[in-house]
Amino acid sequence: MSENSPAPRRRRADARRNVDALVEAARKVFDTSGVDAPAKEITDLAGVGVGTLYRHFPQRADLVKAVVQSGIDAVADAGPALSAEYEPVEALTKWVDRFTELLGTKRGLASALHSGDPAFEGLPGYFRQRLGPALAALLDAAAGEIRDDVGAEDLLHAIAQLCQPVPGRSPEHGKRMVAVLVDGLRRGGGERS
């Protein structure tokens, strides 16, 4: 950057609050009404006008992406706090529960993400970049208490697959299947006598 070029503009505090409120409101609305919920439902909950929504998120995909990234960040950031509060295997289990909740609660999210919209192209990399190291650290901390032949990337994919909707089954089915998987990670969990 040259001396004469202006410094990048920082978002004003009120604009940042509006974005945060919109993302949080969209997360709640997506959880209950799905990703195709009316914009007005989101803006009413956020306490802003529809113009503010479209100023920050011109396309629905932009808002969906922001909600997904926010959820990924929250799960990734929970790792160190859980490790500080719980024994390693319990911290791992609680982190997996949060990850499972992220995957299972967003109605219509999987369809939106797999729609081919270019806005979502970077999300798989973001997903791996943020969640992979967080899970790897939890797995490392639990070494000796869990199987050592399952890595973070494999576990992320396995959990994501188990959380896919199954016709005729509730989202609780995916949670139960993930619990079986996590149980099998424990040393001796998969061994039969």
C-alpha positions as CSV (number, residue, x, y, z in Angstrom):
1,M,0.0,0.0,0.0
2,S,1.5,3.4,-0.9
3,E,1.7,6.3,1.5
4,N,-1.1,8.2,-0.5
5,S,-3.6,5.4,-0.6
6,P,-6.2,5.5,2.1
7,A,-6.2,2.9,4.9
8,P,-8.9,0.2,4.5
9,R,-12.1,1.4,6.1
10,R,-13.1,-0.2,9.3
11,R,-16.7,-1.0,9.8
12,R,-18.5,1.4,12.1
13,A,-19.5,0.0,15.5
14,D,-23.2,0.3,14.8
15,A,-22.8,-1.4,11.4
16,R,-20.9,-4.2,13.1
17,R,-23.7,-4.5,15.7
18,N,-26.3,-4.7,12.8
19,V,-24.4,-7.4,11.0
20,D,-24.0,-9.4,14.3
21,A,-27.7,-9.0,15.1
22,L,-28.7,-10.0,11.5
23,V,-26.5,-13.1,11.7
24,E,-27.8,-14.1,15.1
25,A,-31.4,-13.5,14.1
26,A,-30.9,-15.4,10.8
27,R,-29.4,-18.3,12.8
28,K,-32.5,-18.5,15.0
29,V,-34.9,-18.1,12.2
30,F,-33.1,-20.7,10.1
31,D,-33.3,-23.1,13.0
32,T,-37.1,-22.8,13.3
33,S,-38.3,-21.8,9.8
34,G,-35.6,-22.9,7.5
35,V,-33.2,-21.0,5.2
36,D,-36.1,-19.8,3.0
37,A,-37.8,-17.9,5.7
38,P,-39.0,-14.4,4.8
39,A,-36.4,-11.6,5.2
40,K,-38.9,-9.6,7.2
41,E,-38.9,-12.4,9.9
42,I,-35.1,-12.0,10.2
43,T,-35.1,-8.2,10.2
44,D,-37.9,-8.0,12.8
45,L,-36.0,-10.3,15.1
46,A,-32.7,-8.4,14.5
47,G,-34.5,-5.0,15.1
48,V,-33.3,-3.5,11.8
49,G,-35.0,-2.7,8.5
50,V,-35.0,-4.8,5.4
51,G,-32.7,-2.2,3.7
52,T,-30.1,-2.9,6.3
53,L,-30.2,-6.6,5.6
54,Y,-29.7,-6.1,1.9
55,R,-27.0,-3.5,2.4
56,H,-24.9,-6.0,4.3
57,F,-26.1,-9.2,2.6
58,P,-27.2,-8.4,-1.0
59,Q,-28.1,-12.1,-1.7
60,R,-29.7,-14.7,0.5
61,A,-26.6,-16.9,-0.1
62,D,-24.5,-14.2,1.6
63,L,-26.5,-14.4,4.7
64,V,-26.6,-18.2,4.7
65,K,-22.8,-18.2,4.3
66,A,-22.4,-15.8,7.2
67,V,-24.6,-17.9,9.5
68,V,-22.7,-21.1,8.5
69,Q,-19.3,-19.4,9.2
70,S,-20.6,-18.1,12.5
71,G,-21.7,-21.5,13.6
72,I,-18.4,-23.1,12.5
73,D,-16.5,-20.4,14.4
74,A,-18.5,-21.0,17.5
75,V,-17.9,-24.8,17.4
76,A,-14.2,-24.3,16.7
77,D,-13.7,-21.7,19.4
78,A,-15.4,-24.0,22.0
79,G,-12.6,-26.5,21.9
80,P,-10.1,-24.7,24.2
81,A,-12.8,-23.7,26.6
82,L,-14.1,-27.3,26.8
83,S,-10.6,-28.6,27.2
84,A,-10.0,-26.3,30.1
85,E,-13.2,-27.3,31.9
86,Y,-13.5,-31.0,31.3
87,E,-11.4,-34.2,31.2
88,P,-10.2,-34.9,27.7
89,V,-12.7,-37.5,26.6
90,E,-15.6,-35.5,28.1
91,A,-14.4,-32.4,26.4
92,L,-14.2,-34.3,23.1
93,T,-17.7,-35.7,23.5
94,K,-19.2,-32.2,24.4
95,W,-17.4,-30.7,21.3
96,V,-18.8,-33.4,19.1
97,D,-22.3,-32.7,20.5
98,R,-21.9,-29.1,19.5
99,F,-20.7,-30.0,16.1
100,T,-23.6,-32.5,15.7
101,E,-26.0,-29.8,16.8
102,L,-24.6,-27.4,14.2
103,L,-25.1,-29.9,11.5
104,G,-28.5,-31.1,12.6
105,T,-30.4,-28.0,13.4
106,K,-30.3,-26.0,10.2
107,R,-33.4,-26.8,8.2
108,G,-32.7,-26.7,4.5
109,L,-29.1,-25.7,5.0
110,A,-27.6,-28.8,3.4
111,S,-29.7,-28.3,0.3
112,A,-28.7,-24.7,0.1
113,L,-25.0,-25.5,0.6
114,H,-25.1,-28.1,-2.2
115,S,-27.1,-25.9,-4.6
116,G,-24.1,-25.0,-6.7
117,D,-24.3,-21.3,-5.7
118,P,-20.8,-19.8,-6.1
119,A,-21.2,-18.0,-2.7
120,F,-20.7,-21.4,-1.0
121,E,-17.6,-22.6,-2.9
122,G,-15.1,-21.6,-0.1
123,L,-17.1,-23.2,2.8
124,P,-15.7,-26.7,2.6
125,G,-12.2,-25.3,3.0
126,Y,-13.3,-22.9,5.8
127,F,-15.0,-25.9,7.5
128,R,-11.8,-28.0,7.4
129,Q,-9.5,-25.0,8.3
130,R,-11.5,-24.0,11.4
131,L,-12.8,-27.4,12.6
132,G,-9.9,-29.7,11.7
133,P,-7.4,-28.2,14.1
134,A,-9.9,-27.8,16.9
135,L,-10.9,-31.5,16.7
136,A,-7.3,-32.6,16.3
137,A,-6.3,-30.8,19.5
138,L,-9.2,-32.5,21.4
139,L,-8.2,-35.9,19.9
140,D,-4.5,-35.3,20.9
141,A,-5.6,-34.4,24.4
142,A,-7.6,-37.7,24.7
143,A,-4.7,-39.8,23.4
144,G,-4.5,-43.1,25.3
145,E,-8.2,-43.0,26.2
146,I,-9.5,-43.2,22.6
147,R,-8.5,-45.1,19.5
148,D,-5.5,-43.8,17.7
149,D,-6.4,-44.8,14.2
150,V,-9.0,-42.1,13.6
151,G,-7.9,-38.7,12.6
152,A,-9.8,-35.4,12.8
153,E,-10.6,-35.1,9.1
154,D,-12.1,-38.7,9.0
155,L,-14.1,-38.0,12.1
156,L,-15.5,-34.7,10.8
157,H,-16.6,-36.5,7.6
158,A,-18.1,-39.4,9.5
159,I,-20.1,-37.2,11.8
160,A,-21.3,-35.1,8.8
161,Q,-22.5,-38.2,7.1
162,L,-24.3,-39.5,10.1
163,C,-26.1,-36.2,10.5
164,Q,-27.6,-36.4,6.9
165,P,-31.4,-36.5,7.0
166,V,-32.8,-40.0,6.9
167,P,-36.3,-40.3,5.4
168,G,-38.8,-41.1,8.1
169,R,-36.4,-40.3,10.9
170,S,-36.1,-37.3,13.1
171,P,-32.8,-35.4,13.6
172,E,-32.5,-37.3,16.9
173,H,-31.6,-40.4,14.8
174,G,-28.4,-38.7,13.6
175,K,-27.5,-37.6,17.1
176,R,-27.9,-41.2,18.3
177,M,-25.7,-42.5,15.5
178,V,-23.0,-40.0,16.4
179,A,-23.2,-41.0,20.0
180,V,-22.6,-44.6,18.9
181,L,-19.6,-43.5,16.8
182,V,-18.1,-41.5,19.7
183,D,-18.6,-44.5,22.0
184,G,-16.7,-46.6,19.6
185,L,-13.8,-44.2,19.8
186,R,-13.1,-45.0,23.4
187,R,-10.4,-47.5,24.0
188,G,-12.1,-50.9,24.2
189,G,-15.4,-49.3,23.0
190,G,-15.6,-51.4,19.9
191,E,-14.1,-54.6,21.4
192,R,-16.4,-57.6,22.1
193,S,-15.6,-60.2,24.7
